[in-house]
Amino acid sequence: MRSRNFKVRLLIGLAIVAFAFIQKCNSKEKNKYTGRVQTINMTSDQEIAIGLQHAPQMAQQHGGLHPNNQYQAMVDEVGNKLVNNSIAKDTPYKYDFHLLADENTINAFALPGGQIFITYALFSKLENEDQLAGVLGHEIGHVLGRHSAERIAESDFWQTVTTGASVGADMGGLVSGIGQQTLLKNGRGDELESDDLGVLFMLNSGYNPQEMIGVMEILKDAAGPNRVPEFQSSHPDPDNRIEKIQESIEKYKNQ
């Protein structure tokens, strides 16, 4: 009886895992802006809706929007210049740029569909407009690269596979750990792709992409000597990003 129950569980587990892989294969599509094949299970309209829905909440978590209209106007001007001089303008996304009041958290991030944020803590450390363009260009790259949508789809896949492994062979914990490491690795790839796109957007808009390296130095200083090792982080080490940024600058300057 016990052997029979195990076989039934194994068959159910295998069926769940097979369903996950079939669903993932059916969710593959080529990003027409980057040329990369991705796992995506939502439309662009759904990405836009998610971003608009969560934007007020994200702003609230960082103390709301910064009250200085002049600073906000600068962020808007640079962000819109990057969009209008790049392939970003040909996407269905509506790009909105928000300067957050948070004076302590050095960060910038993008929600699906075009909602882009930079904290005043980071904004205040930037030395020039080119560095601001580097930050915003990187975040536009995340939106155009559909990175959030891809991570959501990949997470759904690994959750289903983990369920199948738990049912079939009590291996859910092992599979979940493999999934987390895969998502971290993929997340680092997203950052490097966004850096590469950011360099291209800066060049197209007349900004100096070398200033992105200054942004990396700011992020490195903010992390301090005890920063999380790269293999445990969703972000590549700033030193590795600097090397890749230099490669991107040479690549696009020679085109």
RARA-V938476 format. One record per residue. RES is the residue in one letter. PHI is phi in degrees with one decimal (* if undefined). PSI is psi in whole degrees, -180 to 180 (* if undefined). Layout:
# RARA-V938476
res: (RES & RES)
phi: (PHI & PHI)
psi: (PSI & PSI)
This chain:
# RARA-V938476
res: (M & R & S & R & N & F & K & V & R & L & L & I & G & L & A & I & V & A & F & A & F & I & Q & K & C & N & S & K & E & K & N & K & Y & T & G & R & V & Q & T & I & N & M & T & S & D & Q & E & I & A & I & G & L & Q & H & A & P & Q & M & A & Q & Q & H & G & G & L & H & P & N & N & Q & Y & Q & A & M & V & D & E & V & G & N & K & L & V & N & N & S & I & A & K & D & T & P & Y & K & Y & D & F & H & L & L & A & D & E & N & T & I & N & A & F & A & L & P & G & G & Q & I & F & I & T & Y & A & L & F & S & K & L & E & N & E & D & Q & L & A & G & V & L & G & H & E & I & G & H & V & L & G & R & H & S & A & E & R & I & A & E & S & D & F & W & Q & T & V & T & T & G & A & S & V & G & A & D & M & G & G & L & V & S & G & I & G & Q & Q & T & L & L & K & N & G & R & G & D & E & L & E & S & D & D & L & G & V & L & F & M & L & N & S & G & Y & N & P & Q & E & M & I & G & V & M & E & I & L & K & D & A & A & G & P & N & R & V & P & E & F & Q & S & S & H & P & D & P & D & N & R & I & E & K & I & Q & E & S & I & E & K & Y & K & N & Q)
phi: (* & -62.0 & -63.3 & -65.5 & -61.6 & -63.8 & -64.2 & -63.7 & -59.3 & -63.5 & -64.1 & -64.5 & -60.7 & -63.4 & -64.2 & -65.1 & -64.1 & -61.7 & -60.1 & -61.6 & -69.6 & -63.7 & -62.1 & -65.4 & -62.1 & -74.1 & -99.5 & -76.0 & -151.9 & -89.7 & -74.5 & -72.4 & -95.5 & -111.7 & 81.9 & -89.3 & -82.1 & -129.7 & -92.0 & -133.2 & -121.3 & -145.3 & -86.9 & -61.0 & -61.6 & -68.4 & -59.7 & -60.4 & -63.6 & -62.0 & -61.5 & -65.3 & -66.3 & -95.7 & -58.3 & -60.9 & -65.4 & -64.9 & -64.0 & -62.1 & -65.0 & -113.5 & 79.9 & 83.3 & -81.2 & -69.8 & -76.6 & -79.8 & -66.3 & -67.4 & -64.0 & -62.1 & -62.8 & -64.9 & -62.3 & -61.7 & -62.2 & -66.8 & -61.2 & -67.9 & -63.4 & -62.8 & -64.3 & -70.8 & -107.7 & -142.7 & -64.8 & -59.4 & -69.6 & -91.3 & -87.0 & -76.8 & -79.5 & -103.9 & -88.5 & -123.4 & -115.5 & -125.8 & -94.1 & -91.3 & -74.9 & -53.7 & -97.5 & -113.7 & -97.2 & -82.7 & -161.4 & -145.7 & -158.8 & -130.0 & -93.0 & -57.0 & 89.6 & 119.9 & -85.1 & -120.1 & -128.8 & -138.6 & -79.2 & -64.0 & -58.0 & -79.0 & -52.7 & -70.6 & -90.4 & -70.7 & -93.1 & -162.8 & -65.1 & -63.4 & -66.6 & -61.8 & -61.6 & -62.9 & -65.3 & -69.5 & -62.6 & -60.3 & -69.6 & -59.8 & -59.7 & -62.0 & -66.5 & -63.2 & -75.8 & 56.1 & -67.4 & -64.3 & -62.2 & -66.8 & -65.3 & -61.4 & -63.9 & -65.2 & -64.2 & -59.4 & -61.4 & -68.5 & -64.4 & -68.1 & -62.5 & -62.2 & -60.9 & -61.9 & -66.8 & -68.2 & -67.9 & -80.1 & -151.9 & 52.8 & -116.1 & -60.3 & -63.8 & -64.1 & -65.0 & -61.5 & -63.8 & -62.8 & -62.2 & -63.1 & -65.5 & -64.3 & -66.2 & -63.2 & -62.5 & -63.7 & -62.2 & -65.1 & -63.2 & -60.6 & -63.0 & -68.2 & -64.6 & -68.4 & -60.8 & -62.4 & -65.0 & -60.4 & -60.3 & -61.9 & -63.5 & -63.8 & -61.3 & -63.2 & -100.6 & 84.1 & -92.8 & -87.9 & -67.7 & -60.6 & -68.7 & -62.4 & -67.0 & -60.9 & -63.6 & -61.6 & -65.1 & -62.4 & -66.0 & -65.4 & -64.0 & -66.0 & -72.2 & 75.8 & -70.5 & -102.5 & -64.8 & -65.0 & -57.5 & -57.2 & -67.6 & -101.6 & -116.3 & -80.6 & -112.8 & -65.8 & -62.6 & -52.8 & -63.8 & -68.1 & -66.0 & -60.2 & -61.0 & -68.6 & -62.4 & -59.9 & -63.7 & -65.5 & -60.3 & -64.0 & -61.2 & -78.3 & -69.5 & -89.9 & -83.5)
psi: (-45 & -41 & -39 & -43 & -39 & -41 & -40 & -47 & -42 & -43 & -42 & -44 & -45 & -38 & -40 & -44 & -43 & -41 & -42 & -43 & -38 & -44 & -40 & -43 & -38 & -13 & 7 & 135 & 153 & 127 & 114 & -9 & -29 & -19 & 0 & 138 & 128 & 160 & 113 & 130 & 26 & 159 & 168 & -39 & -38 & -38 & -46 & -43 & -41 & -46 & -46 & -36 & -39 & -10 & -47 & -38 & -42 & -39 & -42 & -38 & -20 & 31 & 14 & -173 & 149 & 138 & -12 & 107 & -30 & -43 & -44 & -40 & -37 & -43 & -44 & -45 & -48 & -45 & -46 & -33 & -43 & -43 & -49 & -16 & 19 & 177 & -12 & -31 & -19 & 0 & 162 & -2 & 148 & 111 & 122 & 138 & 130 & 126 & 118 & 150 & -14 & 116 & 2 & -31 & 113 & 103 & 157 & 148 & 165 & 139 & 161 & 144 & -5 & 4 & 115 & 137 & 145 & 133 & 153 & -30 & -41 & -46 & -42 & -20 & -14 & 140 & -18 & 174 & -32 & -39 & -38 & -41 & -36 & -44 & -51 & -36 & -40 & -45 & -37 & -37 & -38 & -43 & -52 & -35 & -6 & 39 & -41 & -44 & -39 & -42 & -38 & -46 & -42 & -39 & -43 & -42 & -50 & -31 & -41 & -43 & -41 & -41 & -45 & -41 & -35 & -44 & -44 & -35 & 21 & 39 & 22 & -39 & -43 & -48 & -39 & -41 & -41 & -41 & -43 & -42 & -38 & -43 & -38 & -45 & -45 & -36 & -39 & -37 & -38 & -43 & -43 & -38 & -40 & -36 & -45 & -46 & -38 & -41 & -46 & -45 & -39 & -46 & -43 & -27 & 4 & 16 & 158 & 109 & -16 & -24 & -16 & -29 & -37 & -38 & -42 & -38 & -38 & -45 & -37 & -45 & -38 & -35 & -28 & -178 & -17 & 29 & 153 & 134 & 149 & -40 & -15 & 0 & 152 & -7 & 140 & 157 & 138 & -36 & -39 & -36 & -38 & -44 & -44 & -37 & -42 & -41 & -41 & -40 & -46 & -40 & -50 & -28 & -28 & 0 & *)
